[in-house]
Amino acid sequence: MGLRSVFRAAGVCGEFSTMRIALFSDVHANLPALEACLSAARRLGADSLAFLGDFVGYGPDPEAVVTRVRPLVEAGAVAVLGNHDLAVLKPSKDMNSTAAEALAWTRTQLSQASMSFLAGLPFEARSGDLLFVHAEASDPTAWYYVTDVEAARASLVNCTAAVTFCGHVHVPAIYCLSATGKMISHIPVQDVAIPLMAQRKWLAVLGSTGQPRDGNPAASFAMYDTAARTLTYHRAPYDVESVSQHIRAAGLPDSLAERLLRGR
């Protein structure tokens, strides 16, 4: 897939010209899920890519995922740091025992080149009126979760971007702030385009590519059309059972294999 070159340095991107941006978040070391989403995005005509963090953690393919993504970023894709990416570089007491166990294993799997790639990612990236961040915009380093309208409001009022894209929650959702200060929330429907009206500020929470938690185990991604100002959420089926077995074979916690099958 031909990618248009996007300048990215110190978390600042050059402006996207009119294009369709494929958005992925929370891959979590699940290479088959990532490949399924990349293939689906290619079929849908994506000409630019954005990755919203958490490339590693939970899943069985951390080195393969980072190795797959790194050349895409070098070719111009946007990428930001997630909390699991940071925790694999700098162990965090904020992780639960299951996540901590998976991260300890992940550190034994990553090459120095992959660790250096993660260490070089910014907490946020801008492109014109678009903001890309893993958690939310009021304090991208604090890893706050956007699970309701008040959390979404905090993000929206503390940034100037017209549209903010984030992940972290693993459940698709979209919020908007009207010119009068009214907050509106919406659960997106698969394959249905949502118009992002210019009079409002928007926060789009992506579902997870590699570990969905909305009850649907299919990999999740979204497409944003900068000309039409529409956002469409998509799902990409893949062999979830095989990845679940791979998690168990790697000696990772069984709960990670089970939740992948359930999409919870």
C-alpha positions as CSV (number, residue, x, y, z in Angstrom):
1,M,0.0,0.0,0.0
2,G,1.5,3.3,-1.0
3,L,1.7,5.6,2.0
4,R,2.0,9.4,1.6
5,S,4.9,10.8,3.4
6,V,4.1,12.4,6.7
7,F,6.7,14.4,8.6
8,R,6.9,13.3,12.3
9,A,9.4,14.6,14.8
10,A,9.1,15.4,18.5
11,G,5.4,14.3,18.3
12,V,4.5,16.8,15.5
13,C,3.2,15.6,12.2
14,G,3.0,17.4,8.9
15,E,-0.6,18.0,7.8
16,F,-2.5,15.2,6.1
17,S,-3.8,16.2,2.7
18,T,-7.1,14.9,1.7
19,M,-7.0,11.2,2.4
20,R,-8.4,8.2,4.3
21,I,-6.5,7.5,7.5
22,A,-6.6,4.0,9.0
23,L,-6.5,4.1,12.8
24,F,-5.3,1.2,15.0
25,S,-4.9,1.1,18.8
26,D,-4.0,-1.5,21.4
27,V,-2.5,-4.1,19.2
28,H,-1.1,-5.8,22.3
29,A,1.4,-8.1,20.6
30,N,-1.3,-9.8,18.5
31,L,0.2,-10.1,15.0
32,P,-2.6,-11.9,13.2
33,A,-5.1,-9.3,14.4
34,L,-2.9,-6.5,13.2
35,E,-2.4,-8.2,9.8
36,A,-6.1,-8.7,9.4
37,C,-6.8,-5.0,10.1
38,L,-4.0,-3.8,7.8
39,S,-5.3,-6.0,5.0
40,A,-8.9,-4.7,5.6
41,A,-7.7,-1.1,5.6
42,R,-5.8,-1.6,2.4
43,R,-9.0,-3.0,0.7
44,L,-10.9,0.1,2.0
45,G,-8.4,2.4,0.3
46,A,-6.4,3.7,3.3
47,D,-3.5,5.9,2.2
48,S,-2.2,6.8,5.6
49,L,-1.9,4.9,8.9
50,A,-2.0,6.0,12.6
51,F,-1.1,3.7,15.5
52,L,-2.3,4.9,19.0
53,G,0.0,2.9,21.2
54,D,0.1,-0.3,23.3
55,F,1.9,-2.3,20.6
56,V,3.0,-4.8,23.3
57,G,1.6,-6.4,26.4
58,Y,-0.8,-9.3,26.9
59,G,-0.2,-11.0,23.5
60,P,2.4,-13.6,22.3
61,D,4.0,-11.6,19.4
62,P,5.7,-8.5,20.8
63,E,8.8,-8.6,18.6
64,A,6.9,-9.5,15.5
65,V,4.4,-6.7,16.0
66,V,7.1,-4.0,16.6
67,T,9.1,-5.3,13.7
68,R,6.0,-5.1,11.5
69,V,5.1,-1.6,12.6
70,R,8.5,0.0,12.6
71,P,9.0,0.3,8.8
72,L,5.5,1.6,8.4
73,V,6.3,4.4,10.9
74,E,9.6,5.0,9.1
75,A,7.6,5.4,5.9
76,G,5.4,8.0,7.4
77,A,2.8,6.4,9.6
78,V,1.9,8.2,12.9
79,A,2.7,6.3,16.1
80,V,2.4,7.3,19.7
81,L,3.4,5.7,23.0
82,G,1.0,3.6,25.1
83,N,1.2,2.8,28.8
84,H,2.2,-0.8,28.2
85,D,4.9,0.3,25.8
86,L,6.2,2.6,28.5
87,A,5.9,-0.1,31.2
88,V,8.0,-2.5,29.2
89,L,10.7,0.1,29.2
90,K,10.2,1.2,32.7
91,P,8.3,-1.2,35.1
92,S,5.3,0.4,36.6
93,K,3.6,-0.4,39.9
94,D,0.3,0.7,38.4
95,M,0.0,-2.6,36.4
96,N,-2.1,-5.4,37.8
97,S,-0.4,-8.8,38.4
98,T,-1.5,-10.3,35.1
99,A,-0.3,-7.3,33.0
100,A,2.9,-7.2,35.0
101,E,3.6,-10.9,34.3
102,A,3.0,-10.4,30.6
103,L,5.3,-7.4,30.5
104,A,8.0,-9.2,32.3
105,W,7.8,-12.0,29.7
106,T,7.7,-9.3,26.9
107,R,11.0,-7.8,28.0
108,T,12.7,-11.2,27.4
109,Q,11.3,-11.2,23.8
110,L,12.1,-7.7,22.5
111,S,15.3,-6.9,20.6
112,Q,17.3,-3.8,21.4
113,A,16.1,-2.3,18.1
114,S,12.4,-2.8,19.2
115,M,13.0,-1.4,22.6
116,S,14.7,1.7,21.0
117,F,11.8,2.1,18.7
118,L,9.3,2.2,21.6
119,A,11.5,4.5,23.6
120,G,11.5,7.0,20.7
121,L,7.7,7.3,20.5
122,P,6.0,10.5,21.6
123,F,3.0,10.7,23.9
124,E,1.0,12.6,21.3
125,A,1.1,13.7,17.7
126,R,-0.7,16.5,15.9
127,S,-1.6,16.9,12.2
128,G,-3.5,20.1,11.5
129,D,-6.7,19.9,13.5
130,L,-6.2,16.2,14.4
131,L,-4.7,14.9,17.6
132,F,-3.5,11.4,18.1
133,V,-2.9,10.1,21.7
134,H,-3.1,6.8,23.5
135,A,-5.2,7.7,26.6
136,E,-6.7,11.2,26.4
137,A,-5.6,14.8,25.9
138,S,-5.9,16.6,29.2
139,D,-2.7,14.8,30.5
140,P,-1.4,12.2,28.0
141,T,1.2,11.0,30.5
142,A,-1.3,10.2,33.2
143,W,-3.1,7.4,31.2
144,Y,-6.7,8.5,32.2
145,Y,-9.5,6.3,30.8
146,V,-12.3,7.9,28.8
147,T,-15.3,5.8,29.9
148,D,-18.0,8.4,30.2
149,V,-19.0,11.9,29.1
150,E,-17.2,13.7,32.0
151,A,-13.9,12.1,31.2
152,A,-14.4,12.9,27.6
153,R,-15.3,16.5,28.5
154,A,-12.0,16.9,30.4
155,S,-10.1,15.7,27.4
156,L,-12.0,18.0,24.9
157,V,-11.9,21.2,26.9
158,N,-8.1,20.8,27.5
159,C,-7.1,20.6,23.8
160,T,-7.5,22.7,20.7
161,A,-7.8,19.9,18.2
162,A,-11.1,19.6,16.3
163,V,-10.8,15.8,16.4
164,T,-8.9,13.7,19.0
165,F,-8.3,10.0,18.4
166,C,-7.4,7.8,21.4
167,G,-7.4,4.2,22.5
168,H,-6.6,2.7,26.0
169,V,-10.2,1.6,26.8
170,H,-10.5,-1.3,24.3
171,V,-14.2,-0.4,23.7
172,P,-15.3,1.8,20.7
173,A,-17.1,5.0,21.6
174,I,-17.4,8.6,20.3
175,Y,-18.1,11.8,22.1
176,C,-18.6,15.4,21.0
177,L,-18.7,18.8,22.6
178,S,-21.1,21.3,21.0
179,A,-20.5,25.1,20.7
180,T,-22.9,25.5,23.6
181,G,-21.0,23.1,25.8
182,K,-23.3,20.2,25.5
183,M,-21.7,16.7,25.6
184,I,-23.1,13.9,23.5
185,S,-21.9,10.3,23.5
186,H,-22.5,7.6,20.9
187,I,-21.7,3.9,20.5
188,P,-20.6,3.5,16.9
189,V,-22.2,0.8,14.6
190,Q,-19.8,-1.3,12.5
191,D,-19.3,-0.1,8.9
192,V,-21.6,3.0,9.4
193,A,-19.9,6.3,8.6
194,I,-20.3,9.0,11.3
195,P,-20.2,12.6,10.1
196,L,-17.9,14.7,12.4
197,M,-19.5,18.1,12.0
198,A,-17.1,21.0,12.0
199,Q,-19.1,23.1,14.5
200,R,-18.3,20.5,17.3
201,K,-15.1,19.1,18.9
202,W,-14.8,15.3,18.7
203,L,-13.2,12.6,20.7
204,A,-13.1,9.2,19.0
205,V,-12.2,6.2,21.3
206,L,-11.0,3.3,19.1
207,G,-11.7,-0.2,20.0
208,S,-8.7,-2.6,20.4
209,T,-7.0,-4.2,17.4
210,G,-5.5,-7.0,19.5
211,Q,-7.6,-7.4,22.6
212,P,-11.2,-6.1,22.2
213,R,-13.4,-5.8,25.3
214,D,-16.8,-5.0,23.8
215,G,-17.9,-8.6,23.5
216,N,-16.8,-9.0,19.9
217,P,-13.5,-10.8,19.5
218,A,-12.9,-9.6,15.9
219,A,-10.1,-7.1,15.6
220,S,-11.1,-3.5,15.6
221,F,-9.9,-0.5,13.6
222,A,-11.4,2.7,12.1
223,M,-11.1,4.8,9.0
224,Y,-11.2,8.6,8.9
225,D,-11.9,10.4,5.7
226,T,-10.4,13.9,6.0
227,A,-12.4,15.3,3.0
228,A,-15.8,14.0,4.0
229,R,-15.1,14.4,7.7
230,T,-16.5,10.9,8.4
231,L,-15.3,8.3,10.8
232,T,-16.2,4.6,10.3
233,Y,-15.5,1.8,12.7
234,H,-14.7,-1.6,11.2
235,R,-14.0,-5.2,12.4
236,A,-11.6,-7.7,10.9
237,P,-12.1,-11.4,11.7
238,Y,-9.0,-13.5,12.3
239,D,-8.0,-16.9,13.9
240,V,-8.6,-15.9,17.5
241,E,-8.4,-19.6,18.6
242,S,-4.9,-19.9,17.2
243,V,-3.6,-16.8,19.0
244,S,-5.3,-18.0,22.2
245,Q,-3.3,-21.2,21.9
246,H,-0.1,-19.3,21.2
247,I,-0.7,-17.3,24.4
248,R,-0.9,-20.5,26.4
249,A,2.1,-22.1,24.7
250,A,4.2,-19.0,25.6
251,G,3.4,-19.6,29.3
252,L,1.4,-16.4,29.6
253,P,-1.6,-16.3,32.0
254,D,-4.6,-18.4,30.9
255,S,-6.9,-15.5,31.6
256,L,-5.3,-13.6,28.6
257,A,-6.2,-16.5,26.3
258,E,-9.7,-16.7,27.6
259,R,-10.5,-13.0,27.4
260,L,-9.3,-13.0,23.8
261,L,-11.9,-15.7,22.9
262,R,-14.7,-13.8,24.7
263,G,-13.7,-10.3,23.5
264,R,-14.0,-9.2,27.1
